C-alpha cells in the first residue's frame, strides 16, 4: 500500500459484510444521442458529462467537463445497462478515472418511460423507490494519497435527476 488506509481496521466477514460511505457524485449531462432500434432489439444511448461535483469524508472535487460520458444499452427487457467513463479532479489536483457500470430498471411497468419523460421532456420527478439504479465502479488514480480507490470494491446507489445523476458510493470493507 502506498496511500493512507482510509477506513482503519474495519473489515467485512463472510456473515457480516460492512459498507462505509466514501463519497457522492452529482453529474450533469444535457447532450444526448441515441441509436433507437438495433437489429438485436436493443438501443444505445450516449450522454456526455457537462460537469458536476463530488464530496465525501476523504474526497472533494469536480467532474471534468467533456471528459467522457455514459454509453447505455437499452435492453429489450426494459433494463438499462450503463457503462460510463469520465474524469474526476480532486481539489488537490489529482485526476481520477471513474469507470462506472450498473443497471437501471423500473419497479412498475411505466417507470422507465416516466424517467425518460422527466429527463428529456420536462416531465415530473420520479420517486427513487420506483426504480433500481445501482453501480459497481472501478477507479484509476496515480500512486499516492488517493490510491486506496484502487484497493476496495465499491457499490453505488443512485437517483436519476432531470439533468443527470446523483450516486452515493460505499466501500465494501
Rosetta blueprint (number, residue, H / E / L):
1 X L
2 X L
3 X L
4 X L
5 X L
6 X L
7 X L
8 X L
9 X L
10 X L
11 X L
12 X L
13 X E
14 X L
15 X L
16 X E
17 X L
18 X L
19 X E
20 X E
21 X E
22 X E
23 X E
24 X E
25 X E
26 X E
27 X E
28 X E
29 X L
30 X L
31 X E
32 X E
33 X E
34 X E
35 X E
36 X L
37 X L
38 X L
39 X L
40 X L
41 X L
42 X L
43 X E
44 X E
45 X E
46 X E
47 X E
48 X E
49 X L
50 X L
51 X E
52 X E
53 X E
54 X E
55 X E
56 X L
57 X L
58 X L
59 X L
60 X E
61 X E
62 X E
63 X E
64 X L
65 X L
66 X L
67 X L
68 X L
69 X E
70 X E
71 X E
72 X E
73 X E
74 X E
75 X L
76 X L
77 X L
78 X L
79 X E
80 X E
81 X E
82 X E
83 X E
84 X E
85 X E
86 X E
87 X E
88 X E
89 X E
90 X E
91 X L
92 X L
93 X L
94 X L
95 X E
96 X E
97 X E
98 X E
99 X E
100 X E
101 X E
102 X E
103 X E
104 X E
105 X E
106 X E
107 X L
108 X L
109 X L
110 X L
111 X H
112 X H
113 X H
114 X H
115 X H
116 X H
117 X H
118 X H
119 X H
120 X H
121 X H
122 X L
123 X L
124 X L
125 X L
126 X L
127 X L
128 X H
129 X H
130 X H
131 X E
132 X E
133 X E
134 X E
135 X E
136 X L
137 X L
138 X E
139 X E
140 X E
141 X E
142 X L
143 X L
144 X L
145 X L
146 X L
147 X H
148 X H
149 X H
150 X H
151 X L
152 X L
153 X E
154 X E
155 X E
156 X E
157 X E
158 X E
159 X E
160 X E
161 X E
162 X L
163 X L
164 X E
165 X E
166 X E
167 X E
168 X E
169 X E
170 X E
171 X E
172 X E
173 X L
